Amino acid sequence: MQKGAPDQSPHDPTGLELARSIANSVGAQQRRRRKHPKHSAPVDQVRSGAAPDDRDPKLLSAALDRLVEAKGWSTDLSVRALLARWPVLVGPTNAAHSWPESYADTVLTVRAESTVWATSLRTMAPQLVAKLNEQLGDGTVTRVKVLGPQGPSWKKGPLSIRDGRGPRDTYG
């Protein structure tokens, strides 16, 4: 050996000694990083375990149920779901000639295609209120307002005259 030359050990053909030295240097770097406070995890950090908690993913249906309950939409959604089955409520013949138009402030508004069908629905309105309250809960619907067909609109364009002459003598 020469003076000042580094001490060289015999060559390891398996590379095991080289792997150990790399692993030790990486381990030493990790130990040094852990000592720094900015890299360490807070002591009071709550960790998730095997049991379910609030941070776990939720089903979409459960999230929607919570949203509906928080916003107070459950009654409106129940009414709309029931009105989607309009033929079951009023019968297929009446349903072919009428449709629910709106629900607001416990009043259900129904539109009929003619005055005859509107009269027919008005006669059955008390039974319809009872049937709706039976399925939705008492007081959900207090009145069924039945409207006849809408007449033609004579308003043409944004510059029409309010309270103008109207239909004149054409519709008597």
trRosetta pair geometry for C-beta under 8 A, 3 or more apart (Angstrom, degrees):
i j d omega theta_ij theta_ji phi_ij phi_ji
1 5 6.1 -149 -173 66 84 119
1 7 7.5 -1 -138 -112 148 63
2 5 4.3 76 67 -9 94 126
5 8 7.7 -40 144 -16 105 102
9 12 8.0 12 112 -32 112 95
9 17 7.9 -114 91 163 140 167
12 15 6.5 159 109 -65 101 19
12 16 6.1 -103 158 43 137 78
12 17 4.5 126 13 14 162 117
12 18 7.0 -167 69 -16 121 87
15 18 4.9 -50 -164 41 71 118
15 19 6.0 76 137 -25 84 99
16 19 5.7 -54 -150 35 32 112
16 20 6.5 34 153 -20 65 105
17 20 5.7 -51 -149 34 33 113
17 21 6.5 31 154 -18 65 105
18 21 5.9 -56 -149 35 31 108
18 22 6.5 29 154 -17 65 106
19 22 5.8 -56 -148 37 31 109
19 23 6.2 30 155 -18 66 108
20 23 5.7 -57 -146 39 30 110
20 24 6.2 30 156 -19 65 107
21 24 5.7 -52 -145 37 31 112
21 25 6.4 29 156 -18 64 106
22 25 5.9 -57 -148 37 30 108
22 26 6.4 27 155 -16 66 107
23 26 5.9 -56 -146 39 31 108
23 27 6.1 31 155 -19 65 109
24 27 5.6 -55 -144 39 30 112
24 28 6.2 33 155 -22 64 105
25 28 5.7 -50 -146 34 31 113
25 29 6.6 34 152 -20 62 102
26 29 5.7 -52 -152 34 34 112
26 30 6.5 34 151 -18 65 104
27 30 5.6 -53 -149 36 34 112
27 31 6.4 34 153 -19 66 105
28 31 5.7 -52 -147 36 33 111
28 32 6.4 35 153 -20 64 105
29 32 5.7 -54 -149 36 32 112
29 33 6.5 33 153 -21 65 104
30 33 5.7 -53 -148 34 33 112
30 34 6.6 34 154 -21 64 105
31 34 5.9 -53 -150 32 33 113
31 35 7.0 38 152 -27 61 102
32 35 5.9 -53 -160 23 35 114
32 36 7.7 35 149 -21 62 98
33 36 6.1 -53 -164 23 41 110
33 39 5.1 -90 171 124 84 166
34 39 6.7 -110 -101 101 28 116
34 40 6.3 75 -163 -88 59 93
36 39 4.7 61 80 16 103 108
36 40 7.0 -179 88 -21 53 89
37 40 5.7 -57 -144 27 37 113
41 45 5.5 -74 166 17 104 149
42 45 4.6 119 71 -40 91 98
48 53 6.2 -145 -128 36 87 127
48 55 6.0 -109 -85 72 123 130
48 56 7.5 132 -147 -65 134 81
49 53 7.7 84 39 -23 76 123
52 56 5.1 -64 -150 6 82 157
53 56 6.0 125 57 -15 53 98
58 62 5.0 -113 175 79 109 122
58 63 5.2 123 104 -54 127 97
59 62 4.6 89 64 5 89 104
59 63 7.1 -161 92 -5 47 86
60 63 5.6 -57 -149 38 35 111
60 64 6.2 34 154 -18 69 106
61 64 5.7 -54 -145 38 31 110
61 65 6.3 37 154 -23 64 105
62 65 5.6 -50 -147 33 32 115
62 66 6.6 32 153 -18 63 103
63 66 5.8 -53 -152 35 32 111
63 67 6.5 33 150 -19 64 106
64 67 5.5 -53 -146 37 35 114
64 68 6.2 36 155 -20 68 104
65 68 5.9 -52 -145 36 30 110
65 69 6.3 26 156 -15 63 109
66 69 5.8 -59 -147 41 29 110
66 70 6.1 29 156 -20 66 110
67 70 5.8 -56 -143 38 28 110
67 71 6.2 12 163 -6 65 113
68 71 6.3 -66 -142 46 24 100
68 73 4.7 -96 -151 66 73 104
68 74 5.5 99 148 -71 106 72
68 77 6.2 -28 -148 -6 131 152
69 72 7.7 32 -178 -71 29 35
69 74 6.3 32 -93 -47 57 120
72 75 7.7 -13 167 17 73 98
73 76 5.2 -63 -163 49 66 112
73 77 5.4 64 141 -25 91 107
74 77 5.9 -59 -144 40 28 109
74 78 6.2 30 157 -21 64 108
75 78 5.7 -56 -147 36 30 111
75 79 6.4 29 155 -18 65 106
75 136 7.3 79 -149 -179 77 114
75 137 7.9 -85 -118 48 97 127
75 140 6.2 -165 -157 -133 109 104
76 79 5.8 -56 -149 37 31 110
76 80 6.2 28 155 -17 66 108
76 103 7.1 161 -134 94 75 120
77 80 5.7 -53 -143 39 32 111
77 81 6.2 34 156 -21 65 106
78 81 5.8 -54 -147 36 29 111
78 82 6.4 26 155 -16 63 107
78 136 5.5 134 129 -129 123 96
78 140 7.6 -73 94 -149 122 150
79 82 5.8 -60 -150 39 30 108
79 83 6.1 24 155 -15 67 110
79 103 5.1 -165 140 142 144 171
79 108 7.7 -156 -168 -92 123 108
79 132 7.7 35 -127 -167 84 116
79 136 6.3 37 -81 -118 71 150
79 140 6.7 -173 -77 165 107 119
79 141 7.4 132 -120 -61 117 104
80 83 5.7 -56 -141 41 30 108
80 84 6.5 45 153 -33 62 98
80 103 7.3 -141 -67 30 70 138
81 84 5.6 -43 -156 18 32 118
81 85 7.7 16 150 -4 57 98
82 85 6.2 -65 -167 40 40 100
82 89 7.2 79 161 -65 90 130
82 132 6.7 121 132 -133 149 82
82 135 5.9 135 -118 109 138 135
82 136 6.4 -82 -21 -64 158 110
83 86 5.8 22 -175 -68 57 89
83 89 7.7 -31 -115 -4 46 152
83 100 4.5 -67 -161 41 126 161
83 103 7.1 -149 -38 -37 151 131
83 108 7.7 -178 -90 -141 126 122
85 88 4.3 -15 157 26 105 122
85 89 6.5 115 107 -24 80 92
86 89 5.7 -60 -149 35 37 111
86 90 6.3 -15 173 21 73 107
86 95 5.0 138 122 -128 96 112
86 98 7.9 -146 171 99 130 83
86 99 6.6 13 -171 -133 173 58
86 100 6.0 -152 -97 -8 125 103
87 90 7.0 -78 -133 57 25 76
87 91 7.0 -48 -170 129 61 15
87 92 4.9 30 -160 -96 111 61
87 95 3.8 -105 -94 27 67 173
89 95 7.8 114 57 -77 78 113
89 128 6.6 66 164 -137 108 92
89 131 6.3 149 -147 114 86 139
89 132 7.4 32 -139 -71 131 85
90 94 4.1 -101 143 92 111 131
90 95 5.4 144 72 -58 104 81
90 98 6.9 -55 111 69 164 124
90 121 7.1 -9 -144 -117 138 96
90 124 7.1 120 -135 106 89 143
90 128 6.7 5 -86 -102 90 119
91 94 4.9 77 65 19 93 103
91 95 6.5 -166 87 -10 43 94
92 95 5.5 -59 -138 42 29 113
92 96 6.4 38 159 -31 64 101
93 96 5.9 -50 -155 23 29 112
93 97 7.3 -4 156 6 59 107
94 97 6.4 -80 -157 50 34 93
94 98 5.7 -23 166 27 76 118
94 117 7.1 146 -140 -158 68 98
94 120 6.6 -149 -111 119 104 124
94 121 6.4 128 -160 -83 121 90
94 124 7.7 -63 -107 48 162 151
95 98 6.6 -80 -121 60 27 78
95 99 7.6 70 -161 -86 63 61
97 112 6.2 25 136 -158 88 81
97 113 5.0 -107 -166 27 75 112
97 114 7.0 -44 -175 22 120 91
97 117 4.2 -132 131 -119 127 154
98 110 5.7 26 174 170 119 109
98 111 6.6 171 -153 89 72 45
98 112 4.4 -30 -98 -102 100 69
98 113 6.9 -129 -75 -8 50 77
98 117 5.7 -170 -53 152 102 122
98 118 7.7 138 -99 -84 118 54
98 121 5.7 102 -90 -66 167 145
98 146 7.8 -34 -141 -142 138 101
99 110 7.1 173 88 -156 29 74
99 111 5.9 -14 61 60 78 91
100 103 7.1 3 173 -46 122 96
100 108 6.3 -52 -139 -175 110 103
100 109 7.3 107 -165 81 65 52
100 110 5.5 -49 -105 -102 53 76
100 111 8.0 111 -154 17 9 75
101 109 4.7 -58 65 107 105 98
101 110 6.3 158 3 -120 90 18
101 111 4.6 78 -53 -18 124 105
101 147 7.2 -16 5 35 151 126
102 108 7.7 177 92 -153 47 44
102 109 4.6 13 53 45 84 116
103 107 7.3 176 -149 85 51 45
103 108 5.2 -12 -104 -105 87 69
103 109 7.3 -157 -73 19 40 74
103 141 7.7 -68 -141 -101 111 98
104 107 6.3 -20 71 57 61 88
104 109 7.8 -1 23 -7 89 111
106 139 6.8 -54 -125 168 137 64
106 140 6.6 -179 -125 158 87 27
106 141 5.9 164 -171 -125 70 27
106 142 4.3 44 141 5 122 101
106 143 7.2 78 123 22 85 76
107 141 7.6 104 -108 -152 18 71
107 142 6.7 -44 -76 60 63 87
107 143 5.0 -13 -118 69 84 98
107 144 7.7 161 -164 -96 63 21
107 145 5.7 27 176 -10 110 115
108 128 7.9 -117 74 134 144 119
108 132 7.1 -151 -27 -95 152 173
108 141 5.3 -4 -20 -139 114 121
108 143 7.3 -168 31 96 69 50
108 144 5.0 -22 71 -113 103 71
108 145 7.0 177 86 24 47 72
109 145 4.8 -24 -107 71 70 106
109 147 6.5 20 -174 -10 96 115
110 121 6.0 -128 106 162 142 151
110 144 6.1 10 -3 -178 119 99
110 145 7.0 166 22 83 70 50
110 146 5.0 -22 70 -109 103 68
110 147 6.9 177 86 23 49 74
111 147 5.1 -27 -107 71 65 103
111 149 7.7 84 180 -100 94 42
111 150 7.9 -22 -150 -27 125 94
112 115 7.5 117 96 -97 124 18
112 117 4.0 -175 -172 101 121 101
112 118 3.8 -165 46 -68 143 72
112 120 7.8 143 -129 49 150 91
112 121 5.7 -163 -69 8 129 136
112 146 6.2 26 -18 -177 115 100
112 147 6.9 -179 19 85 76 49
112 148 5.9 -39 65 -121 99 43
112 149 6.9 -79 95 -50 64 68
113 117 5.9 37 46 40 72 149
113 149 5.8 34 -172 -81 34 109
114 117 5.0 93 56 12 79 99
114 118 7.0 -138 99 -6 41 90
114 148 7.1 -20 161 -157 22 90
114 149 5.9 -1 -93 -26 34 121
115 118 5.3 -52 -144 38 37 117
115 119 6.3 42 155 -23 67 101
115 148 4.7 4 -92 -129 69 132
115 149 7.2 -82 -44 12 66 91
116 119 5.9 -53 -152 33 29 110
116 120 6.6 31 149 -19 62 105
117 120 5.4 -50 -148 35 37 116
117 121 6.4 34 154 -16 66 104
118 121 5.9 -56 -149 39 31 108
118 122 6.3 36 152 -24 65 105
118 146 5.1 150 -160 146 79 111
118 147 6.7 -84 -125 113 127 20
118 148 4.3 -71 -31 -88 162 72
118 149 7.9 -127 -37 -18 126 63
119 122 5.6 -50 -146 31 32 114
119 123 6.8 34 155 -21 62 101
120 123 6.1 -56 -158 30 30 110
120 124 7.0 5 154 2 63 109
121 124 6.0 -69 -148 49 36 97
121 125 6.6 68 149 -61 67 84
121 128 7.8 11 -168 -26 81 152
121 144 7.6 -117 156 137 99 128
121 146 4.6 159 100 -121 115 144
122 125 5.5 -18 -152 -21 36 121
122 146 4.8 -128 -70 44 79 144
124 127 5.2 -54 -169 46 74 113
124 128 5.8 80 131 -29 85 102
125 128 5.4 -57 -143 37 33 114
125 129 6.4 37 158 -22 67 101
125 143 7.8 10 169 -169 123 58
125 144 4.1 -157 -148 65 98 119
125 146 6.4 -118 -76 -26 122 117
126 129 5.7 -49 -148 32 33 112
126 130 6.5 32 154 -17 64 104
127 130 5.7 -53 -149 38 34 112
127 131 6.2 34 153 -20 66 107
128 131 5.7 -53 -144 37 31 111
128 132 6.3 31 156 -18 65 106
128 144 5.3 28 89 -44 127 160
129 132 5.9 -57 -147 38 28 109
129 133 6.2 22 158 -13 65 110
129 141 5.4 -148 -138 111 73 107
129 142 7.1 19 -149 -177 127 14
129 143 6.9 -14 -97 -104 133 20
129 144 5.7 -136 -60 -19 90 103
130 133 6.0 -60 -144 42 28 106
130 134 6.2 35 154 -28 63 107
131 134 5.6 -51 -149 29 29 116
131 135 6.7 12 158 -6 62 108
132 135 6.2 -69 -153 44 29 99
132 136 5.7 -9 165 12 70 121
132 140 6.6 -128 139 85 97 111
132 141 4.4 10 106 26 139 144
133 136 6.2 -69 -120 56 28 89
133 137 6.7 -71 -163 92 62 26
133 138 5.2 50 -177 -111 114 43
133 139 6.9 92 -130 3 115 28
133 140 5.8 169 -109 38 66 91
133 141 5.9 -127 -58 47 82 86
136 140 4.0 -84 116 50 123 167
136 141 6.9 80 57 -9 142 97
137 140 5.1 97 69 -38 80 117
139 142 6.7 5 -150 -69 53 93
141 144 7.0 30 168 -63 122 79
147 150 8.0 21 146 -61 120 77
150 153 8.0 -3 151 -48 115 85
151 167 7.7 -82 165 -47 133 144
151 171 7.4 81 -149 -178 126 171
152 167 7.6 106 65 -92 102 120
154 160 7.9 160 121 -171 71 146
154 164 7.1 -132 117 69 125 118
154 166 5.9 156 27 -140 162 42
154 167 6.2 -144 -65 -65 136 68
155 160 4.8 172 -151 70 71 161
156 160 5.6 123 53 -77 54 128
157 160 5.6 132 68 -39 74 92
160 164 6.8 -85 169 -22 91 141
161 164 4.0 103 85 -77 104 107
165 168 5.9 14 146 -68 110 88
167 170 5.3 -105 168 52 92 102
167 171 4.6 -6 139 20 148 113
169 172 6.7 38 -170 -89 60 39
